[in-house]
Amino acid sequence: MKQATFELLTLNDIFDEGKRQFSVPDYQRGYSWEKEQREDLIADIKQIQHQRHRHFTGTIVASRQGDSNCFDVVDGQQRITTLVLLLASIVRSARQQSVEELAGVAIDKIEACYIHSGSASGNTSYQLRLGEIRDPLFHEVLKHGRVMCQKIENKTDQNIVDAASEFDDWLKDMSIDEINGILSGITKKLGFLFYAPEQDAEIGLMF
């Protein structure tokens, strides 16, 4: 019998260069990562920047919504939410320094791939949605790095706000070259197993 082989995909592969969007179903628990888990991820990103191979970061299991290119995240939402928050911090940091591209990629393209697109036309489409109740605060934090009009109602909200604040603090004294290295590490060196079966029943067998 031929042994199955698996390829570690980059975050760019997972988002399919912005063509693929993700949504966390309402039945999933809220964003629960705290400072310790985020610091562990940062340590991984620092370590892998100068490595040639991809660093196994975890598995993302997703279920396609009908014939669309949007997928429900069944497993891996904590990691993917954290990385989107970190990438939003990187975009904000670059814009504050009037930088138009990072690691050879236009800021607008980075934003459209991982965060949102369509703002200029007033038809914003987010690459990651956490549900109707959680989205207003989550998307506000992605844009501003803090709450503006929304209120922190629960621990999930607080974890989202804390993550953005921690990432902004981490990046604030970095040079553009350092931020380039961080971005490349996140988008090119973190490796994921991505599993999106055609039949939802296959997902049920995994859990």
C-alpha angles and dihedrals in degrees: 000000000000112000115238116244127203130204122215107232126208123235087254088056091049092054090040091228090304098313093105124067130192136212130189110223118236092244091065118094118254127264102296106169113121135190096289095055092044091050090052090054092048090051090053091050092050092049098049100047093095097036121105097210127069118258115230104241104170147286127289116200116191140174120215116237102233112292094333128108091241119103133198110231107232097172132009100041095131093058097041092047091050093050093049089051090050093048090050088054090051091052091049092048092051093049092049087057091046091243115158099193141021127202088356094304125111114249091232090056093049089050093048092049099050110012118024145316138199098051093130091059093044091245101106116188118192123215092213126035124186098193137286094285097044100038101078093060095036094052093043089054092047089056102039106018090236142045115283110165100358126086128228103243105168148359093282090057091048092050090053092050092045092051093053091047093049093049093047090051091049093052101038098090097037123113119235089254090056092048089049088057092049092050093048090049092052098044102033110023104041108088126205138185105227117198120183108159122196091233121056089211088071089060090052090058090058097058 
